[in-house]
Amino acid sequence: QVQLVESGGGLVQAGGSLRLSCAASGRTFGRYAKGWFRQAPGKEREFVGGISWNGGRISYAESVKGRFTISRDNAKNTVSLQMNSLKSEDTAVYYCAAKADPIVTMPPYDYWGQGTQVTVSS
């Protein structure tokens, strides 16, 4: 059974930082592109960013460029999202995702985690 499990969410003040991690099990995702999405209350899930299998291609939503950084460790089967200069509008449930395409980082994605809550207080 394929599983993606996020961790690292929590409550942080505006301007602060958080680091989310996603661990994969049940399958080796080394050749899969991985990504992060988020869903705020009352809004649709949106793409935050994605990284190709070897990290050679990374995409970000305009709203997080320059503040968020995606990285991956294929040896550990993990992907991370470093979030700096957080704003109240970053408050959302953040989801880890993976796709069988190793290169294309943009949606759609095939596999999903359960999500972790990030709350930014102003």
FIZAGU-705733 format. One record per atom (N, C-alpha, C, O): residue in three letters; x negated, y negated, z. Coordinates in nm, 3 decimals, always signed. Last residue first. Layout:
N
+------+---------+---------+---------+
: resn :       u :       v :       w :
+------+---------+---------+---------+
:  ALA :       X :       Y :       Z :
...
+------+---------+---------+---------+
END
This chain:
122
+------+---------+---------+---------+
: resn :       u :       v :       w :
+------+---------+---------+---------+
:  SER :  +0.157 :  -3.632 :  +1.275 :
:  SER :  +0.110 :  -3.769 :  +1.242 :
:  SER :  +0.097 :  -3.853 :  +1.366 :
:  SER :  +0.059 :  -3.970 :  +1.358 :
:  SER :  +0.055 :  -3.295 :  +1.247 :
:  SER :  +0.128 :  -3.399 :  +1.321 :
:  SER :  +0.069 :  -3.535 :  +1.290 :
:  SER :  -0.053 :  -3.551 :  +1.280 :
:  VAL :  +0.099 :  -3.030 :  +1.045 :
:  VAL :  +0.013 :  -3.146 :  +1.063 :
:  VAL :  +0.096 :  -3.255 :  +1.129 :
:  VAL :  +0.195 :  -3.302 :  +1.073 :
:  THR :  +0.103 :  -2.687 :  +1.047 :
:  THR :  +0.178 :  -2.806 :  +1.085 :
:  THR :  +0.081 :  -2.918 :  +1.114 :
:  THR :  -0.007 :  -2.905 :  +1.198 :
:  VAL :  +0.127 :  -2.393 :  +0.876 :
:  VAL :  +0.037 :  -2.506 :  +0.902 :
:  VAL :  +0.123 :  -2.628 :  +0.931 :
:  VAL :  +0.206 :  -2.667 :  +0.849 :
:  GLN :  +0.186 :  -2.050 :  +0.905 :
:  GLN :  +0.238 :  -2.186 :  +0.920 :
:  GLN :  +0.126 :  -2.284 :  +0.949 :
:  GLN :  +0.041 :  -2.261 :  +1.035 :
:  THR :  +0.137 :  -1.812 :  +0.653 :
:  THR :  +0.096 :  -1.863 :  +0.783 :
:  THR :  +0.135 :  -2.011 :  +0.790 :
:  THR :  +0.118 :  -2.086 :  +0.694 :
:  GLY :  +0.245 :  -1.517 :  +0.470 :
:  GLY :  +0.240 :  -1.660 :  +0.497 :
:  GLY :  +0.195 :  -1.693 :  +0.638 :
:  GLY :  +0.212 :  -1.614 :  +0.731 :
:  GLN :  +0.235 :  -1.267 :  +0.365 :
:  GLN :  +0.357 :  -1.306 :  +0.438 :
:  GLN :  +0.358 :  -1.453 :  +0.475 :
:  GLN :  +0.463 :  -1.508 :  +0.508 :
:  GLY :  +0.099 :  -1.252 :  +0.027 :
:  GLY :  +0.097 :  -1.232 :  +0.170 :
:  GLY :  +0.227 :  -1.280 :  +0.233 :
:  GLY :  +0.317 :  -1.329 :  +0.164 :
:  TRP :  +0.147 :  -1.093 :  -0.291 :
:  TRP :  +0.169 :  -1.203 :  -0.198 :
:  TRP :  +0.150 :  -1.160 :  -0.053 :
:  TRP :  +0.182 :  -1.047 :  -0.016 :
:  TYR :  +0.069 :  -1.046 :  -0.637 :
:  TYR :  +0.073 :  -0.995 :  -0.499 :
:  TYR :  +0.074 :  -1.112 :  -0.402 :
:  TYR :  +0.012 :  -1.215 :  -0.426 :
:  ASP :  +0.073 :  -1.190 :  -0.879 :
:  ASP :  +0.141 :  -1.061 :  -0.869 :
:  ASP :  +0.162 :  -1.014 :  -0.725 :
:  ASP :  +0.262 :  -0.949 :  -0.695 :
:  TYR :  +0.135 :  -1.522 :  -1.011 :
:  TYR :  +0.059 :  -1.425 :  -0.935 :
:  TYR :  +0.143 :  -1.302 :  -0.907 :
:  TYR :  +0.266 :  -1.306 :  -0.911 :
:  PRO :  +0.143 :  -1.732 :  -1.313 :
:  PRO :  +0.200 :  -1.662 :  -1.198 :
:  PRO :  +0.102 :  -1.564 :  -1.133 :
:  PRO :  -0.001 :  -1.529 :  -1.192 :
:  PRO :  -0.079 :  -2.001 :  -1.193 :
:  PRO :  +0.031 :  -1.903 :  -1.177 :
:  PRO :  +0.075 :  -1.849 :  -1.313 :
:  PRO :  +0.048 :  -1.910 :  -1.416 :
:  MET :  -0.434 :  -2.010 :  -1.274 :
:  MET :  -0.302 :  -2.070 :  -1.261 :
:  MET :  -0.195 :  -1.963 :  -1.248 :
:  MET :  -0.216 :  -1.848 :  -1.287 :
:  THR :  -0.666 :  -1.876 :  -1.326 :
:  THR :  -0.637 :  -1.907 :  -1.187 :
:  THR :  -0.498 :  -1.966 :  -1.166 :
:  THR :  -0.449 :  -1.971 :  -1.053 :
:  VAL :  -0.788 :  -1.620 :  -1.520 :
:  VAL :  -0.690 :  -1.729 :  -1.517 :
:  VAL :  -0.646 :  -1.753 :  -1.373 :
:  VAL :  -0.595 :  -1.663 :  -1.307 :
:  ILE :  -0.960 :  -1.395 :  -1.456 :
:  ILE :  -1.012 :  -1.526 :  -1.499 :
:  ILE :  -0.912 :  -1.640 :  -1.478 :
:  ILE :  -0.947 :  -1.745 :  -1.424 :
:  PRO :  -0.850 :  -1.147 :  -1.399 :
:  PRO :  -0.966 :  -1.191 :  -1.321 :
:  PRO :  -1.007 :  -1.337 :  -1.345 :
:  PRO :  -1.079 :  -1.395 :  -1.264 :
:  ASP :  -0.523 :  -1.050 :  -1.343 :
:  ASP :  -0.608 :  -1.124 :  -1.434 :
:  ASP :  -0.728 :  -1.179 :  -1.358 :
:  ASP :  -0.709 :  -1.251 :  -1.260 :
:  ALA :  -0.380 :  -0.963 :  -1.122 :
:  ALA :  -0.468 :  -0.868 :  -1.189 :
:  ALA :  -0.560 :  -0.935 :  -1.290 :
:  ALA :  -0.666 :  -0.881 :  -1.320 :
:  LYS :  -0.380 :  -1.180 :  -0.837 :
:  LYS :  -0.328 :  -1.139 :  -0.966 :
:  LYS :  -0.430 :  -1.053 :  -1.037 :
:  LYS :  -0.550 :  -1.066 :  -1.015 :
:  ALA :  -0.266 :  -1.284 :  -0.512 :
:  ALA :  -0.366 :  -1.225 :  -0.600 :
:  ALA :  -0.299 :  -1.185 :  -0.731 :
:  ALA :  -0.178 :  -1.161 :  -0.737 :
:  ALA :  -0.229 :  -1.520 :  -0.241 :
:  ALA :  -0.179 :  -1.442 :  -0.353 :
:  ALA :  -0.295 :  -1.387 :  -0.435 :
:  ALA :  -0.408 :  -1.437 :  -0.428 :
:  CYS :  -0.116 :  -1.659 :  +0.066 :
:  CYS :  -0.225 :  -1.606 :  -0.013 :
:  CYS :  -0.165 :  -1.521 :  -0.125 :
:  CYS :  -0.061 :  -1.458 :  -0.105 :
:  TYR :  +0.068 :  -1.941 :  +0.166 :
:  TYR :  +0.066 :  -1.804 :  +0.121 :
:  TYR :  -0.060 :  -1.774 :  +0.041 :
:  TYR :  -0.104 :  -1.854 :  -0.042 :
:  TYR :  +0.176 :  -2.146 :  +0.427 :
:  TYR :  +0.077 :  -2.122 :  +0.324 :
:  TYR :  +0.067 :  -1.972 :  +0.295 :
:  TYR :  +0.059 :  -1.889 :  +0.386 :
:  VAL :  +0.437 :  -2.357 :  +0.501 :
:  VAL :  +0.389 :  -2.219 :  +0.514 :
:  VAL :  +0.296 :  -2.194 :  +0.397 :
:  VAL :  +0.332 :  -2.217 :  +0.281 :
:  ALA :  +0.343 :  -2.696 :  +0.588 :
:  ALA :  +0.410 :  -2.595 :  +0.506 :
:  ALA :  +0.369 :  -2.456 :  +0.554 :
:  ALA :  +0.279 :  -2.441 :  +0.637 :
:  THR :  +0.211 :  -3.014 :  +0.569 :
:  THR :  +0.284 :  -2.920 :  +0.653 :
:  THR :  +0.366 :  -2.825 :  +0.567 :
:  THR :  +0.448 :  -2.868 :  +0.486 :
:  ASP :  +0.110 :  -3.210 :  +0.417 :
:  ASP :  +0.051 :  -3.077 :  +0.397 :
:  ASP :  +0.122 :  -2.972 :  +0.483 :
:  ASP :  +0.094 :  -2.853 :  +0.469 :
:  GLU :  +0.218 :  -3.444 :  +0.503 :
:  GLU :  +0.282 :  -3.380 :  +0.387 :
:  GLU :  +0.219 :  -3.246 :  +0.350 :
:  GLU :  +0.269 :  -3.177 :  +0.262 :
:  SER :  +0.040 :  -3.527 :  +0.694 :
:  SER :  +0.167 :  -3.469 :  +0.738 :
:  SER :  +0.237 :  -3.396 :  +0.624 :
:  SER :  +0.308 :  -3.298 :  +0.647 :
:  LYS :  -0.288 :  -3.417 :  +0.596 :
:  LYS :  -0.183 :  -3.516 :  +0.603 :
:  LYS :  -0.053 :  -3.448 :  +0.647 :
:  LYS :  -0.040 :  -3.326 :  +0.639 :
:  LEU :  -0.635 :  -3.356 :  +0.657 :
:  LEU :  -0.497 :  -3.311 :  +0.646 :
:  LEU :  -0.399 :  -3.424 :  +0.669 :
:  LEU :  -0.422 :  -3.515 :  +0.750 :
:  SER :  -0.912 :  -3.346 :  +0.598 :
:  SER :  -0.834 :  -3.470 :  +0.586 :
:  SER :  -0.685 :  -3.440 :  +0.570 :
:  SER :  -0.619 :  -3.493 :  +0.481 :
:  ASN :  -0.936 :  -3.010 :  +0.468 :
:  ASN :  -0.987 :  -3.126 :  +0.539 :
:  ASN :  -0.896 :  -3.247 :  +0.516 :
:  ASN :  -0.813 :  -3.247 :  +0.424 :
:  MET :  -0.931 :  -2.672 :  +0.458 :
:  MET :  -0.844 :  -2.789 :  +0.441 :
:  MET :  -0.896 :  -2.901 :  +0.530 :
:  MET :  -0.898 :  -2.889 :  +0.652 :
:  GLN :  -1.036 :  -2.394 :  +0.290 :
:  GLN :  -1.080 :  -2.497 :  +0.384 :
:  GLN :  -1.001 :  -2.624 :  +0.357 :
:  GLN :  -1.004 :  -2.677 :  +0.246 :
:  LEU :  -0.937 :  -2.084 :  +0.247 :
:  LEU :  -0.894 :  -2.217 :  +0.207 :
:  LEU :  -0.935 :  -2.314 :  +0.318 :
:  LEU :  -0.876 :  -2.314 :  +0.426 :
:  SER :  -1.065 :  -1.771 :  +0.123 :
:  SER :  -1.045 :  -1.872 :  +0.226 :
:  SER :  -1.000 :  -2.004 :  +0.164 :
:  SER :  -1.022 :  -2.031 :  +0.046 :
:  VAL :  -1.043 :  -1.421 :  +0.086 :
:  VAL :  -1.040 :  -1.551 :  +0.023 :
:  VAL :  -1.004 :  -1.653 :  +0.131 :
:  VAL :  -0.923 :  -1.625 :  +0.219 :
:  THR :  -1.204 :  -1.097 :  +0.093 :
:  THR :  -1.134 :  -1.209 :  +0.154 :
:  THR :  -1.137 :  -1.332 :  +0.064 :
:  THR :  -1.223 :  -1.345 :  -0.024 :
:  ASN :  -1.366 :  -0.869 :  +0.073 :
:  ASN :  -1.230 :  -0.869 :  +0.019 :
:  ASN :  -1.145 :  -0.979 :  +0.082 :
:  ASN :  -1.029 :  -0.957 :  +0.120 :
:  LYS :  -1.627 :  -0.871 :  +0.134 :
:  LYS :  -1.536 :  -0.859 :  +0.248 :
:  LYS :  -1.390 :  -0.856 :  +0.204 :
:  LYS :  -1.300 :  -0.843 :  +0.287 :
:  ALA :  -1.731 :  -0.900 :  -0.117 :
:  ALA :  -1.782 :  -0.790 :  -0.034 :
:  ALA :  -1.689 :  -0.764 :  +0.085 :
:  ALA :  -1.675 :  -0.651 :  +0.130 :
:  ASN :  -1.615 :  -1.133 :  -0.207 :
:  ASN :  -1.568 :  -1.005 :  -0.261 :
:  ASN :  -1.616 :  -0.886 :  -0.180 :
:  ASN :  -1.549 :  -0.783 :  -0.174 :
:  ASP :  -1.510 :  -1.406 :  -0.077 :
:  ASP :  -1.618 :  -1.313 :  -0.047 :
:  ASP :  -1.570 :  -1.175 :  -0.091 :
:  ASP :  -1.495 :  -1.109 :  -0.020 :
:  ARG :  -1.433 :  -1.739 :  -0.187 :
:  ARG :  -1.402 :  -1.598 :  -0.172 :
:  ARG :  -1.528 :  -1.519 :  -0.141 :
:  ARG :  -1.639 :  -1.560 :  -0.176 :
:  SER :  -1.269 :  -2.058 :  -0.147 :
:  SER :  -1.388 :  -1.975 :  -0.164 :
:  SER :  -1.346 :  -1.829 :  -0.145 :
:  SER :  -1.238 :  -1.799 :  -0.093 :
:  ILE :  -1.144 :  -2.385 :  -0.197 :
:  ILE :  -1.121 :  -2.240 :  -0.200 :
:  ILE :  -1.253 :  -2.168 :  -0.219 :
:  ILE :  -1.339 :  -2.212 :  -0.296 :
:  THR :  -1.080 :  -2.677 :  -0.026 :
:  THR :  -1.182 :  -2.599 :  -0.097 :
:  THR :  -1.149 :  -2.450 :  -0.084 :
:  THR :  -1.130 :  -2.398 :  +0.026 :
:  PHE :  -0.924 :  -3.001 :  -0.019 :
:  PHE :  -0.920 :  -2.856 :  +0.004 :
:  PHE :  -1.027 :  -2.787 :  -0.080 :
:  PHE :  -1.060 :  -2.832 :  -0.190 :
:  ARG :  -0.989 :  -3.258 :  -0.103 :
:  ARG :  -0.964 :  -3.233 :  +0.040 :
:  ARG :  -0.969 :  -3.084 :  +0.073 :
:  ARG :  -1.013 :  -3.045 :  +0.181 :
:  GLY :  -1.022 :  -3.268 :  -0.373 :
:  GLY :  -1.112 :  -3.348 :  -0.292 :
:  GLY :  -1.095 :  -3.327 :  -0.143 :
:  GLY :  -1.178 :  -3.373 :  -0.064 :
:  LYS :  -0.680 :  -3.203 :  -0.432 :
:  LYS :  -0.816 :  -3.217 :  -0.487 :
:  LYS :  -0.900 :  -3.311 :  -0.401 :
:  LYS :  -0.855 :  -3.418 :  -0.360 :
:  VAL :  -0.420 :  -3.192 :  -0.358 :
:  VAL :  -0.519 :  -3.145 :  -0.261 :
:  VAL :  -0.663 :  -3.159 :  -0.310 :
:  VAL :  -0.757 :  -3.131 :  -0.236 :
:  SER :  -0.260 :  -3.283 :  -0.563 :
:  SER :  -0.233 :  -3.333 :  -0.428 :
:  SER :  -0.339 :  -3.292 :  -0.326 :
:  SER :  -0.346 :  -3.352 :  -0.218 :
:  GLU :  -0.326 :  -3.140 :  -0.788 :
:  GLU :  -0.373 :  -3.278 :  -0.776 :
:  GLU :  -0.361 :  -3.329 :  -0.633 :
:  GLU :  -0.444 :  -3.409 :  -0.588 :
:  ALA :  -0.434 :  -2.808 :  -0.714 :
:  ALA :  -0.326 :  -2.904 :  -0.737 :
:  ALA :  -0.381 :  -3.044 :  -0.715 :
:  ALA :  -0.470 :  -3.064 :  -0.633 :
:  TYR :  -0.723 :  -2.663 :  -0.866 :
:  TYR :  -0.654 :  -2.720 :  -0.752 :
:  TYR :  -0.536 :  -2.803 :  -0.798 :
:  TYR :  -0.537 :  -2.860 :  -0.907 :
:  SER :  -0.927 :  -2.385 :  -0.962 :
:  SER :  -0.826 :  -2.486 :  -0.994 :
:  SER :  -0.761 :  -2.534 :  -0.867 :
:  SER :  -0.744 :  -2.458 :  -0.771 :
:  ILE :  -1.232 :  -2.250 :  -1.068 :
:  ILE :  -1.146 :  -2.286 :  -0.955 :
:  ILE :  -1.052 :  -2.398 :  -0.998 :
:  ILE :  -1.094 :  -2.494 :  -1.064 :
:  ARG :  -1.449 :  -2.009 :  -1.185 :
:  ARG :  -1.342 :  -2.102 :  -1.223 :
:  ARG :  -1.253 :  -2.124 :  -1.102 :
:  ARG :  -1.205 :  -2.028 :  -1.041 :
:  GLY :  -1.628 :  -1.848 :  -1.058 :
:  GLY :  -1.677 :  -1.936 :  -1.163 :
:  GLY :  -1.574 :  -2.037 :  -1.211 :
:  GLY :  -1.609 :  -2.138 :  -1.271 :
:  GLY :  -1.560 :  -1.658 :  -0.876 :
:  GLY :  -1.573 :  -1.796 :  -0.828 :
:  GLY :  -1.617 :  -1.894 :  -0.934 :
:  GLY :  -1.641 :  -2.011 :  -0.904 :
:  ASN :  -1.507 :  -1.417 :  -0.982 :
:  ASN :  -1.645 :  -1.441 :  -0.941 :
:  ASN :  -1.668 :  -1.584 :  -0.891 :
:  ASN :  -1.782 :  -1.624 :  -0.867 :
:  TRP :  -1.232 :  -1.429 :  -1.032 :
:  TRP :  -1.288 :  -1.316 :  -0.959 :
:  TRP :  -1.429 :  -1.340 :  -0.908 :
:  TRP :  -1.467 :  -1.289 :  -0.803 :
:  SER :  -1.118 :  -1.769 :  -0.968 :
:  SER :  -1.140 :  -1.650 :  -1.050 :
:  SER :  -1.218 :  -1.545 :  -0.973 :
:  SER :  -1.264 :  -1.570 :  -0.862 :
:  ILE :  -0.881 :  -1.922 :  -0.759 :
:  ILE :  -1.023 :  -1.896 :  -0.785 :
:  ILE :  -1.035 :  -1.767 :  -0.864 :
:  ILE :  -0.971 :  -1.668 :  -0.832 :
:  GLY :  -0.649 :  -2.193 :  -0.703 :
:  GLY :  -0.683 :  -2.056 :  -0.737 :
:  GLY :  -0.829 :  -2.043 :  -0.773 :
:  GLY :  -0.894 :  -2.140 :  -0.813 :
:  GLY :  -0.404 :  -2.385 :  -0.514 :
:  GLY :  -0.530 :  -2.367 :  -0.584 :
:  GLY :  -0.555 :  -2.220 :  -0.611 :
:  GLY :  -0.492 :  -2.133 :  -0.552 :
:  VAL :  -0.131 :  -2.432 :  -0.475 :
:  VAL :  -0.231 :  -2.516 :  -0.410 :
:  VAL :  -0.364 :  -2.507 :  -0.484 :
:  VAL :  -0.428 :  -2.608 :  -0.512 :
:  PHE :  +0.192 :  -2.429 :  -0.609 :
:  PHE :  +0.054 :  -2.384 :  -0.625 :
:  PHE :  -0.040 :  -2.484 :  -0.557 :
:  PHE :  -0.029 :  -2.605 :  -0.578 :
:  GLU :  +0.484 :  -2.411 :  -0.403 :
:  GLU :  +0.398 :  -2.478 :  -0.500 :
:  GLU :  +0.257 :  -2.423 :  -0.496 :
:  GLU :  +0.210 :  -2.376 :  -0.392 :
:  ARG :  +0.822 :  -2.329 :  -0.351 :
:  ARG :  +0.682 :  -2.291 :  -0.332 :
:  ARG :  +0.599 :  -2.356 :  -0.442 :
:  ARG :  +0.638 :  -2.356 :  -0.558 :
:  GLU :  +1.046 :  -2.605 :  -0.300 :
:  GLU :  +1.003 :  -2.484 :  -0.369 :
:  GLU :  +0.857 :  -2.455 :  -0.337 :
:  GLU :  +0.779 :  -2.544 :  -0.302 :
:  LYS :  +1.179 :  -2.719 :  +0.017 :
:  LYS :  +1.112 :  -2.738 :  -0.112 :
:  LYS :  +1.075 :  -2.603 :  -0.173 :
:  LYS :  +1.073 :  -2.501 :  -0.104 :
:  GLY :  +1.274 :  -2.687 :  +0.270 :
:  GLY :  +1.363 :  -2.747 :  +0.173 :
:  GLY :  +1.302 :  -2.768 :  +0.036 :
:  GLY :  +1.365 :  -2.827 :  -0.052 :
:  PRO :  +0.954 :  -2.702 :  +0.412 :
:  PRO :  +1.098 :  -2.685 :  +0.435 :
:  PRO :  +1.181 :  -2.759 :  +0.330 :
:  PRO :  +1.161 :  -2.878 :  +0.305 :
:  ALA :  +0.701 :  -2.603 :  +0.173 :
:  ALA :  +0.749 :  -2.688 :  +0.280 :
:  ALA :  +0.899 :  -2.669 :  +0.297 :
:  ALA :  +0.965 :  -2.624 :  +0.204 :
:  GLN :  +0.479 :  -2.367 :  +0.086 :
:  GLN :  +0.621 :  -2.399 :  +0.076 :
:  GLN :  +0.663 :  -2.479 :  +0.199 :
:  GLN :  +0.660 :  -2.429 :  +0.311 :
:  ARG :  +0.193 :  -2.293 :  -0.117 :
:  ARG :  +0.256 :  -2.340 :  +0.006 :
:  ARG :  +0.401 :  -2.374 :  -0.021 :
:  ARG :  +0.441 :  -2.405 :  -0.133 :
:  PHE :  -0.077 :  -2.076 :  -0.219 :
:  PHE :  +0.046 :  -2.150 :  -0.245 :
:  PHE :  +0.098 :  -2.202 :  -0.111 :
:  PHE :  +0.053 :  -2.159 :  -0.005 :
:  TRP :  -0.383 :  -1.971 :  -0.350 :
:  TRP :  -0.307 :  -2.017 :  -0.235 :
:  TRP :  -0.187 :  -2.099 :  -0.283 :
:  TRP :  -0.197 :  -2.180 :  -0.376 :
:  GLY :  -0.533 :  -1.682 :  -0.512 :
:  GLY :  -0.485 :  -1.818 :  -0.500 :
:  GLY :  -0.414 :  -1.845 :  -0.369 :
:  GLY :  -0.390 :  -1.755 :  -0.289 :
:  LYS :  -0.756 :  -1.496 :  -0.720 :
:  LYS :  -0.683 :  -1.515 :  -0.596 :
:  LYS :  -0.641 :  -1.662 :  -0.584 :
:  LYS :  -0.705 :  -1.752 :  -0.639 :
:  ALA :  -0.812 :  -1.251 :  -0.972 :
:  ALA :  -0.807 :  -1.390 :  -0.932 :
:  ALA :  -0.723 :  -1.400 :  -0.805 :
:  ALA :  -0.630 :  -1.321 :  -0.784 :
:  TYR :  -0.987 :  -0.945 :  -0.921 :
:  TYR :  -0.861 :  -1.016 :  -0.928 :
:  TYR :  -0.883 :  -1.165 :  -0.900 :
:  TYR :  -0.964 :  -1.200 :  -0.814 :
:  ARG :  -1.194 :  -0.780 :  -0.870 :
:  ARG :  -1.179 :  -0.826 :  -1.007 :
:  ARG :  -1.048 :  -0.901 :  -1.027 :
:  ARG :  -1.003 :  -0.917 :  -1.141 :
:  GLY :  -1.168 :  -0.725 :  -0.593 :
:  GLY :  -1.287 :  -0.791 :  -0.643 :
:  GLY :  -1.272 :  -0.846 :  -0.783 :
:  GLY :  -1.332 :  -0.950 :  -0.814 :
:  PHE :  -0.976 :  -0.607 :  -0.446 :
:  PHE :  -0.935 :  -0.720 :  -0.528 :
:  PHE :  -1.055 :  -0.792 :  -0.588 :
:  PHE :  -1.044 :  -0.908 :  -0.629 :
:  THR :  -0.895 :  -0.286 :  -0.383 :
:  THR :  -1.010 :  -0.374 :  -0.396 :
:  THR :  -0.975 :  -0.485 :  -0.495 :
:  THR :  -0.949 :  -0.459 :  -0.612 :
:  ARG :  -0.633 :  -0.210 :  -0.158 :
:  ARG :  -0.681 :  -0.221 :  -0.296 :
:  ARG :  -0.803 :  -0.311 :  -0.295 :
:  ARG :  -0.812 :  -0.403 :  -0.213 :
:  GLY :  -0.585 :  -0.203 :  +0.106 :
:  GLY :  -0.508 :  -0.113 :  +0.021 :
:  GLY :  -0.551 :  -0.117 :  -0.124 :
:  GLY :  -0.507 :  -0.034 :  -0.204 :
:  SER :  -0.614 :  -0.554 :  +0.182 :
:  SER :  -0.635 :  -0.411 :  +0.211 :
:  SER :  -0.548 :  -0.328 :  +0.119 :
:  SER :  -0.451 :  -0.377 :  +0.061 :
:  ALA :  -0.754 :  -0.876 :  +0.233 :
:  ALA :  -0.682 :  -0.782 :  +0.148 :
:  ALA :  -0.714 :  -0.640 :  +0.189 :
:  ALA :  -0.827 :  -0.609 :  +0.227 :
:  ALA :  -0.713 :  -1.169 :  +0.418 :
:  ALA :  -0.780 :  -1.040 :  +0.406 :
:  ALA :  -0.692 :  -0.945 :  +0.325 :
:  ALA :  -0.571 :  -0.936 :  +0.347 :
:  CYS :  -0.764 :  -1.504 :  +0.418 :
:  CYS :  -0.673 :  -1.400 :  +0.370 :
:  CYS :  -0.754 :  -1.273 :  +0.349 :
:  CYS :  -0.851 :  -1.271 :  +0.273 :
:  SER :  -0.772 :  -1.801 :  +0.616 :
:  SER :  -0.836 :  -1.684 :  +0.557 :
:  SER :  -0.731 :  -1.584 :  +0.516 :
:  SER :  -0.622 :  -1.579 :  +0.572 :
:  LEU :  -0.801 :  -2.152 :  +0.652 :
:  LEU :  -0.718 :  -2.033 :  +0.637 :
:  LEU :  -0.800 :  -1.922 :  +0.574 :
:  LEU :  -0.885 :  -1.945 :  +0.488 :
:  ARG :  -0.900 :  -2.400 :  +0.861 :
:  ARG :  -0.950 :  -2.303 :  +0.763 :
:  ARG :  -0.861 :  -2.181 :  +0.765 :
:  ARG :  -0.846 :  -2.115 :  +0.868 :
:  LEU :  -0.844 :  -2.748 :  +0.901 :
:  LEU :  -0.811 :  -2.609 :  +0.932 :
:  LEU :  -0.871 :  -2.521 :  +0.823 :
:  LEU :  -0.891 :  -2.564 :  +0.710 :
:  SER :  -0.886 :  -3.078 :  +1.037 :
:  SER :  -0.919 :  -2.970 :  +0.945 :
:  SER :  -0.869 :  -2.836 :  +0.996 :
:  SER :  -0.854 :  -2.814 :  +1.116 :
:  GLY :  -0.733 :  -3.411 :  +1.056 :
:  GLY :  -0.809 :  -3.297 :  +1.103 :
:  GLY :  -0.830 :  -3.192 :  +0.995 :
:  GLY :  -0.797 :  -3.213 :  +0.878 :
:  GLY :  -0.561 :  -3.597 :  +0.966 :
:  GLY :  -0.703 :  -3.627 :  +0.955 :
:  GLY :  -0.792 :  -3.512 :  +0.996 :
:  GLY :  -0.913 :  -3.514 :  +0.972 :
:  ALA :  -0.314 :  -3.524 :  +1.205 :
:  ALA :  -0.348 :  -3.582 :  +1.076 :
:  ALA :  -0.494 :  -3.626 :  +1.076 :
:  ALA :  -0.543 :  -3.684 :  +1.173 :
:  GLN :  -0.377 :  -3.236 :  +1.411 :
:  GLN :  -0.343 :  -3.377 :  +1.392 :
:  GLN :  -0.383 :  -3.423 :  +1.252 :
:  GLN :  -0.474 :  -3.368 :  +1.190 :
:  VAL :  -0.232 :  -2.912 :  +1.384 :
:  VAL :  -0.348 :  -2.999 :  +1.379 :
:  VAL :  -0.301 :  -3.142 :  +1.360 :
:  VAL :  -0.196 :  -3.166 :  +1.301 :
:  LEU :  -0.139 :  -2.581 :  +1.447 :
:  LEU :  -0.102 :  -2.722 :  +1.459 :
:  LEU :  -0.229 :  -2.807 :  +1.464 :
:  LEU :  -0.322 :  -2.777 :  +1.540 :
:  GLY :  -0.190 :  -2.312 :  +1.210 :
:  GLY :  -0.169 :  -2.370 :  +1.342 :
:  GLY :  -0.127 :  -2.514 :  +1.334 :
:  GLY :  -0.086 :  -2.564 :  +1.229 :
:  GLY :  -0.366 :  -2.036 :  +1.050 :
:  GLY :  -0.272 :  -2.147 :  +1.057 :
:  GLY :  -0.257 :  -2.199 :  +1.198 :
:  GLY :  -0.306 :  -2.139 :  +1.294 :
:  GLY :  -0.525 :  -1.813 :  +1.050 :
:  GLY :  -0.588 :  -1.943 :  +1.065 :
:  GLY :  -0.495 :  -2.061 :  +1.069 :
:  GLY :  -0.539 :  -2.174 :  +1.088 :
:  SER :  -0.444 :  -1.571 :  +0.794 :
:  SER :  -0.469 :  -1.611 :  +0.932 :
:  SER :  -0.528 :  -1.751 :  +0.933 :
:  SER :  -0.575 :  -1.801 :  +0.830 :
:  GLU :  -0.268 :  -1.334 :  +0.586 :
:  GLU :  -0.325 :  -1.465 :  +0.613 :
:  GLU :  -0.347 :  -1.486 :  +0.763 :
:  GLU :  -0.279 :  -1.426 :  +0.846 :
:  VAL :  -0.306 :  -1.045 :  +0.411 :
:  VAL :  -0.272 :  -1.097 :  +0.543 :
:  VAL :  -0.346 :  -1.227 :  +0.567 :
:  VAL :  -0.469 :  -1.231 :  +0.568 :
:  LEU :  -0.184 :  -0.831 :  +0.178 :
:  LEU :  -0.259 :  -0.955 :  +0.191 :
:  LEU :  -0.213 :  -1.018 :  +0.322 :
:  LEU :  -0.094 :  -1.042 :  +0.340 :
:  GLN :  -0.183 :  -0.494 :  +0.075 :
:  GLN :  -0.149 :  -0.594 :  +0.176 :
:  GLN :  -0.242 :  -0.713 :  +0.168 :
:  GLN :  -0.363 :  -0.698 :  +0.154 :
:  VAL :  -0.058 :  -0.213 :  -0.090 :
:  VAL :  -0.134 :  -0.337 :  -0.100 :
:  VAL :  -0.088 :  -0.435 :  +0.006 :
:  VAL :  +0.032 :  -0.457 :  +0.024 :
:  GLN :  -0.084 :  +0.119 :  +0.000 :
:  GLN :  +0.000 :  +0.000 :  +0.000 :
:  GLN :  -0.088 :  -0.124 :  +0.000 :
:  GLN :  -0.180 :  -0.137 :  +0.080 :
+------+---------+---------+---------+
END
